[in-house]
């Protein structure tokens, strides 16, 4: 495959209609494929992406300015999660099969024979993200989980890396064709208007998004305003607060300071899990340490829109009357921008939480000094929904249980003596949180549980055995784990 050198134009009305029609046609066919067939297709995609790694990384670097080593690791993550979903589908537990046999002596009266499983929702519209051009883009987690669930995918490409998107889409489409998938199971569209029109189309049954709060909220409102509202799974914004207890600061304050700098500047601060607020004891010396630590050199941000949005957010923060510079140079607003730290107090944060607890997507963070540990609890009470919340503490910290309890209500993932940048793709991972971190607090966009976003439950009552889905037949022909009469059977 030759490198794509021209920018793809916006998808035409006719092309979009064809993609939507093909996805609707493919939906029942893809939903009825076997677990082995879907797993094979996912493996094909991963293999073809690996085969094209050198060319993909070349284009990704040109369009996003991200370094080659970072892109190599991200592409590896992308193919890993495709293969992980393939394993999950083959194993069969994602159907959550349940069988209740008829029981004339059931406690509330005779019980009919009822059997339930999860089934694909239909065509899914995926809005790709900008900051992970592989793992949250064309062949990323949303695409892999939707395809694994049995749903066709219509991928709205991100404007930040259009050539990479077109190249990746061609690889995905070719791999699916090689695997025998039906035509229309994957399609890509370009342009803001195309995404909006597709989201309003009745043939689309669910949608996912990774991006800003304003953009995600606008799409959520469209999804909810449809004649038939659909699930919209948006990952929006997060400041990912980090709380340092007095004992932890005393035991390893210098270490915490150095690790924080490494975390908030990782990827030029363009991770959705970047720790954007660090709360430390005023007398701990951590603030002074942060001011003395050598910061990384400026790095080019992903695109002009992110650069301008970063400068705007940083200017708002810097202009607040209770905020002072801690690490700031004349290059803070340049392109590329120098890493920047601002400083304020917990009292100021509590007085103006909306102004100071705000995401600044890029290499900047706010350091907050507190005098009494009770202020940590006060701040935990006023923060809004977060992807993550981190505590650096000691095992015998008296404040820890209450702080964890409060933060568990505000964040989707809690970390103890670790840093939130880096979201491992695992079975137990959760990447989401209360609004505005995400639009669906019970769902995740990372990890195998992401497949459940694109499945819906269907119960079958009184059906003959031969008319039941294989997962629900007494013989268990697929040999999967099921809950039978309330007992999990393996």
ChimeraX attribute file (.defattr): number of C-alpha atoms within 10 A of each C-alpha:
attribute: neighborCount
match mode: 1-to-1
recipient: residues
	/A:1	8
	/A:2	6
	/A:3	12
	/A:4	15
	/A:5	9
	/A:6	9
	/A:7	12
	/A:8	15
	/A:9	10
	/A:10	14
	/A:11	18
	/A:12	14
	/A:13	11
	/A:14	8
	/A:15	13
	/A:16	21
	/A:17	15
	/A:18	14
	/A:19	21
	/A:20	23
	/A:21	13
	/A:22	19
	/A:23	27
	/A:24	21
	/A:25	18
	/A:26	21
	/A:27	23
	/A:28	18
	/A:29	16
	/A:30	25
	/A:31	20
	/A:32	14
	/A:33	14
	/A:34	14
	/A:35	21
	/A:36	14
	/A:37	18
	/A:38	26
	/A:39	24
	/A:40	22
	/A:41	25
	/A:42	29
	/A:43	23
	/A:44	23
	/A:45	26
	/A:46	24
	/A:47	17
	/A:48	16
	/A:49	22
	/A:50	15
	/A:51	12
	/A:52	14
	/A:53	15
	/A:54	13
	/A:55	16
	/A:56	22
	/A:57	23
	/A:58	15
	/A:59	20
	/A:60	24
	/A:61	18
	/A:62	13
	/A:63	17
	/A:64	20
	/A:65	15
	/A:66	21
	/A:67	15
	/A:68	14
	/A:69	9
	/A:70	14
	/A:71	23
	/A:72	16
	/A:73	12
	/A:74	19
	/A:75	23
	/A:76	17
	/A:77	18
	/A:78	26
	/A:79	25
	/A:80	16
	/A:81	25
	/A:82	26
	/A:83	22
	/A:84	23
	/A:85	29
	/A:86	24
	/A:87	19
	/A:88	18
	/A:89	25
	/A:90	20
	/A:91	17
	/A:92	17
	/A:93	15
	/A:94	22
	/A:95	24
	/A:96	17
	/A:97	22
	/A:98	22
	/A:99	22
	/A:100	17
	/A:101	16
	/A:102	15
	/A:103	13
	/A:104	11
	/A:105	9
	/A:106	10
	/A:107	8
	/A:108	7
	/A:109	9
	/A:110	11
	/A:111	14
	/A:112	14
	/A:113	14
	/A:114	17
	/A:115	24
	/A:116	20
	/A:117	20
	/A:118	20
	/A:119	20
	/A:120	27
	/A:121	22
	/A:122	26
	/A:123	31
	/A:124	31
	/A:125	30
	/A:126	29
	/A:127	27
	/A:128	29
	/A:129	24
	/A:130	22
	/A:131	24
	/A:132	23
	/A:133	31
	/A:134	28
	/A:135	27
	/A:136	23
	/A:137	29
	/A:138	30
	/A:139	28
	/A:140	25
	/A:141	27
	/A:142	32
	/A:143	28
	/A:144	28
	/A:145	30
	/A:146	29
	/A:147	28
	/A:148	30
	/A:149	28
	/A:150	28
	/A:151	32
	/A:152	34
	/A:153	30
	/A:154	27
	/A:155	26
	/A:156	26
	/A:157	27
	/A:158	22
	/A:159	17
	/A:160	21
	/A:161	23
	/A:162	22
	/A:163	22
	/A:164	30
	/A:165	30
	/A:166	20
	/A:167	19
	/A:168	23
	/A:169	21
	/A:170	16
	/A:171	22
	/A:172	23
	/A:173	19
	/A:174	15
	/A:175	22
	/A:176	23
	/A:177	18
	/A:178	13
	/A:179	18
	/A:180	12
	/A:181	21
	/A:182	19
	/A:183	18
	/A:184	24
	/A:185	26
	/A:186	26
	/A:187	23
	/A:188	21
	/A:189	27
	/A:190	21
	/A:191	17
	/A:192	14
	/A:193	14
	/A:194	17
	/A:195	21
	/A:196	15
	/A:197	13
	/A:198	21
	/A:199	25
	/A:200	20
	/A:201	15
	/A:202	15
	/A:203	18
	/A:204	22
	/A:205	23
	/A:206	24
	/A:207	27
	/A:208	25
	/A:209	26
	/A:210	25
	/A:211	19
	/A:212	19
	/A:213	20
	/A:214	12
	/A:215	13
	/A:216	24
	/A:217	18
	/A:218	11
	/A:219	22
	/A:220	22
	/A:221	12
	/A:222	17
	/A:223	23
	/A:224	14
	/A:225	12
	/A:226	13
	/A:227	10
	/A:228	11
	/A:229	16
	/A:230	19
	/A:231	17
	/A:232	27
	/A:233	26
	/A:234	31
	/A:235	29
	/A:236	24
	/A:237	27
	/A:238	32
	/A:239	27
	/A:240	30
	/A:241	27
	/A:242	28
	/A:243	26
	/A:244	24
	/A:245	26
	/A:246	23
	/A:247	17
	/A:248	21
	/A:249	22
	/A:250	15
	/A:251	14
	/A:252	14
	/A:253	23
	/A:254	19
	/A:255	12
	/A:256	22
	/A:257	22
	/A:258	16
	/A:259	13
	/A:260	21
	/A:261	21
	/A:262	17
	/A:263	22
	/A:264	28
	/A:265	27
	/A:266	17
	/A:267	21
	/A:268	26
	/A:269	24
	/A:270	23
	/A:271	22
	/A:272	28
	/A:273	24
	/A:274	32
	/A:275	28
	/A:276	28
	/A:277	25
	/A:278	23
	/A:279	25
	/A:280	30
	/A:281	26
	/A:282	17
	/A:283	14
	/A:284	22
	/A:285	15
	/A:286	24
	/A:287	22
	/A:288	14
	/A:289	15
	/A:290	20
	/A:291	15
	/A:292	11
	/A:293	13
	/A:294	10
	/A:295	16
	/A:296	14
	/A:297	12
	/A:298	17
	/A:299	20
	/A:300	18
	/A:301	25
	/A:302	23
	/A:303	16
	/A:304	12
	/A:305	10
	/A:306	17
	/A:307	19
	/A:308	15
	/A:309	14
	/A:310	22
	/A:311	19
	/A:312	13
	/A:313	16
	/A:314	24
	/A:315	14
	/A:316	14
	/A:317	23
	/A:318	17
	/A:319	10
	/A:320	13
	/A:321	9
	/A:322	15
	/A:323	19
	/A:324	17
	/A:325	15
	/A:326	18
	/A:327	20
	/A:328	16
	/A:329	14
	/A:330	8
	/A:331	13
	/A:332	20
	/A:333	19
	/A:334	14
	/A:335	15
	/A:336	15
	/A:337	23
	/A:338	24
	/A:339	25
	/A:340	22
	/A:341	24
	/A:342	19
	/A:343	20
	/A:344	21
	/A:345	20
	/A:346	23
	/A:347	17
	/A:348	16
	/A:349	21
	/A:350	18
	/A:351	11
	/A:352	14
	/A:353	16
	/A:354	12
	/A:355	13
	/A:356	21
	/A:357	22
	/A:358	22
	/A:359	25
	/A:360	25
	/A:361	26
	/A:362	31
	/A:363	29
	/A:364	29
	/A:365	29
	/A:366	29
	/A:367	23
	/A:368	24
	/A:369	23
	/A:370	21
	/A:371	16
	/A:372	13
	/A:373	15
	/A:374	12
	/A:375	16
	/A:376	21
	/A:377	19
	/A:378	16
	/A:379	21
	/A:380	23
	/A:381	15
	/A:382	15
	/A:383	20
	/A:384	21
	/A:385	24
	/A:386	30
	/A:387	30
	/A:388	30
	/A:389	28
	/A:390	23
	/A:391	23
	/A:392	24
	/A:393	21
	/A:394	18
	/A:395	10
	/A:396	9
	/A:397	12
	/A:398	11
	/A:399	16
	/A:400	18
	/A:401	10
	/A:402	12
	/A:403	19
	/A:404	19
	/A:405	12
	/A:406	16
	/A:407	25
	/A:408	17
	/A:409	15
	/A:410	25
	/A:411	26
	/A:412	24
	/A:413	19
	/A:414	21
	/A:415	14
	/A:416	17
	/A:417	15
	/A:418	14
	/A:419	25
	/A:420	24
	/A:421	21
	/A:422	12
	/A:423	15
	/A:424	13
	/A:425	19
	/A:426	13
	/A:427	14
	/A:428	10
	/A:429	18
	/A:430	24
	/A:431	26
	/A:432	30
	/A:433	29
	/A:434	19
	/A:435	21
	/A:436	23
	/A:437	28
	/A:438	30
	/A:439	23
	/A:440	18
	/A:441	22
	/A:442	14
	/A:443	22
	/A:444	24
	/A:445	26
	/A:446	25
	/A:447	21
	/A:448	25
	/A:449	20
	/A:450	23
	/A:451	28
	/A:452	20
	/A:453	24
	/A:454	27
	/A:455	21
	/A:456	13
	/A:457	14
	/A:458	11
	/A:459	13
	/A:460	16
	/A:461	15
	/A:462	12
	/A:463	13
	/A:464	9
	/A:465	12
	/A:466	8
	/A:467	10
	/A:468	15
	/A:469	14
	/A:470	14
	/A:471	25
	/A:472	25
	/A:473	18
	/A:474	12
	/A:475	10
	/A:476	12
	/A:477	10
	/A:478	15
	/A:479	12
	/A:480	18
	/A:481	19
	/A:482	22
	/A:483	16
	/A:484	16
	/A:485	15
	/A:486	10
	/A:487	11
	/A:488	11
	/A:489	10
	/A:490	9
